[in-house]
Amino acid sequence: MNPIFSRGALGAAVFSAACGPALAQPGAALPEITVTGNPLGSTELIAPATQLSGDALLLRQKTTLGETLDGLPGISSTYFGPNASRPIIRGLDGDRIRILQNSGASIDASGLSFDHAVPVDPLVVERVEVLRGPGALQYGGSAVGGVVNLIDHRIHGEPLFGAEGGVTGRAALRYGGAERERGGSALLETGTDKFNLHVDAFKRATDDTRVPADLACTKPGSPSLARRICNSAADSDGLAVGGTLLFDKGYLGLSTSSFNSVYGTVAEDAVTINLKSRRTALQGELRGLSGPFQSVKLQGSHTDYRHGEFEGAELGTLFTNRGNDLRLEARQAQWGALEGVLGLQIDNNRFGADGEEAFAPFSRTRQRALFAHEELATGWGKLSFGARAESVRVASFGNPSLDRFEVGGREFNPRSFALGALVKLSPEWDVTANLASTERAPKDYELFANGPHIATAAYELGNSALGKEKSTNLDLGVAWKSGPNRFALNAFANRFKNFISLESTGNTRSADGELNPANPADALPEFAYQGVPARFRGLEASGSVRLLQSAATVDLELSGDLVRATNANTGQPLPRIAPVRLGTALVVASGPWGGRLGVTRAAGQNRVPDGEQPTGGYTLLNAAVTYKAKAGPSHLLWFARLDNLTNQLAYSASSILTQTAPGKSPLPGRGLKVGLQASF
């Protein structure tokens, strides 16, 4: 894929997904910025990357991170209803996708279970950067699938104003959609050339999501049958403050943020989750140094995350995750055509699950890592090399209230390497290649889980004898661009020697652990984590053609992707893989007006493991219109977005609910959402 998009070109990038309602506007020519894929700040990336910001991100925002990104080439979503969703990149999900905040660790419990939300709301994210594939190994061995970096600018490393100072801000309101969203966000920044001060806040409330099917509901106070997803309402809010001191050769900043959300789990009609996350971050950098390093950057954070799962007013299970992370990067002084970054990363966290449905023990994970990223410029392009060496210690402390957990610990030493090349065949044509060998240490729940997991409707067993997950990964890409016209194609192949998969054992267990209980009503299917050989292969393509350029511009956007994932031991497909998807959109822009009409076709997913149900295909139509105006010193953006115009009944093949609660959580039905953003 075209690795970097300017804010103006981002309209094309988003439209190519044919799922989001972003509206391209002509004439935008802002600086290109993507930092996740290249710590050296290069605008030519070898690893495939995409970024969303500005109007494109505003118009694409959904209630969850996964749904906001779903439909971009190579990216799908875990979709556990409208309130909990993580991105899936190239068929890989969970802890194989690293979610970062400002390139630092994001500590939560979203990788543990599909019903656990990511504690960041897209309303207050300034930019999202997605790096597909294992080229982001400098951010962690668990990033074999890719990295999603959420940037909020709460700590600014550059002055926003001159010595005289200034104030800038933005506010946005949104209403409607299938979930009847009432949402708003505000941001205010002030400062001088010596300091920056940032404040942002958001509030979002939604009702049960409308769908084109009658669904049963047993939640007290709700109708027993309605065209809504039962128990899918939510109420969220957050507040953040950040300050930065600016020096001649660097900066030092501190921020603190809170995120609160109460939402229904949709798998259980009467269960809600009350989530709270508090995060404090420190970031600083020294630049213009002499000697072997030209700059040194320090990042650190502390997170206190917890959520309780309630049935009515009664607390069932309490999950906690408290952790610290520290990241130190030193950029080398350039030596001829060679430049690079060396780094140290330290992560510690303590996880706890207390209650009857605690399927993982109290645990502690400590990680230490050294990494390097080097680039060599050549006359025909550039070469890159990356390496990462880790030490990971995972300890289980059991649970004082439950005696089913194993107590003990494991230590792992993953090693990962990556090579890349970019060849400029001409000013219009680029060819890229990436080859990586990665290792990932098993997570605490993969080693020590033992209990009923309601989100997967199974009794899960860890395997404390698991070894490192090892993979070899190849990515080849070609990109062409000529004026407003562009085309990009990426092909990838990942071969896992020891893919850690949750596999059926053929047994059943009761919720208290009894093996093969006599009463079928008490039986949950037993699944155990085990290492299996696996293959992932796929294609991602996007393109744009300018059909008309006069008083108005008309562009035709095209996109498509496919993933094939197979258990090489059995020849069976791996579960929760998105089907073949194709999209097209007509994008019109004329003066302050913009419009879009897009269609996405998702094929039926019949490549599923034995015992699972296939998912039918669907076609979604979306339309949107925008209008930009100026009111005094403020710039206004009005928008209206109509999703699922034909009210198509559709189910996500990459959602576990399609198997564990079939028919219970379709994709949202027709919804009209309107909004206004004002900035000054």
Salt bridges, closest charged atoms under 4 A:
GLU44 OE2 - LYS424 NZ 3.38
ASP55 OD2 - LYS628 NZ 2.66
ASP70 OD1 - ARG581 NH1 3.15
ASP93 OD2 - ARG576 NE 3.87
ASP115 OD1 - HIS116 NE2 3.60
ASP121 OD1 - ARG204 NH2 2.61
GLU126 OE1 - HIS153 ND1 3.89
GLU126 OE2 - ARG170 NH2 2.43
GLU129 OE2 - ARG127 NE 2.87
ASP152 OD2 - ARG154 NH1 3.39
GLU158 OE2 - ARG287 NH2 3.38
GLU179 OE2 - LYS673 NZ 2.70
GLU181 OE2 - ARG174 NE 3.64
GLU181 OE2 - ARG204 NH1 2.67
GLU181 OE1 - LYS673 NZ 2.54
GLU189 OE2 - HIS156 NE2 2.82
GLU189 OE2 - HIS198 ND1 2.78
ASP200 OD2 - ARG154 NE 2.83
ASP200 OD2 - HIS198 NE2 2.74
ASP207 OD2 - ARG180 NE 2.59
ASP207 OD1 - ARG182 NH1 3.12
ASP214 OD1 - ARG227 NE 3.44
ASP235 OD1 - LYS203 NZ 2.87
ASP269 OD1 - LYS664 NZ 2.64
GLU285 OE1 - ARG287 NE 3.46
ASP304 OD1 - ARG322 NE 3.35
GLU309 OE2 - HIS116 NE2 3.24
GLU309 OE2 - HIS307 NE2 3.24
GLU329 OE2 - ARG327 NE 2.96
GLU339 OE1 - ARG331 NH2 3.02
ASP347 OD2 - ARG98 NH2 3.40
GLU375 OE2 - HIS373 NE2 3.19
GLU375 OE1 - LYS382 NZ 3.37
GLU390 OE2 - ARG388 NE 3.69
GLU411 OE2 - ARG393 NE 3.65
ASP430 OD1 - LYS424 NZ 3.03
GLU439 OE1 - LYS468 NZ 2.97
GLU446 OE2 - ARG440 NH2 3.19
GLU460 OE2 - HIS453 ND1 2.70
GLU469 OE2 - ARG96 NH2 2.68
GLU469 OE1 - ARG440 NE 2.94
ASP475 OD2 - ARG90 NH2 2.73
GLU526 OE2 - ARG509 NE 2.31
GLU540 OE2 - ARG90 NE 2.78
GLU540 OE1 - ARG132 NE 3.09
ASP555 OD1 - ARG546 NE 2.34
GLU557 OE1 - ARG486 NH2 3.62
ASP561 OD2 - ARG581 NH2 2.55
ASP643 OD2 - ARG641 NE 2.97
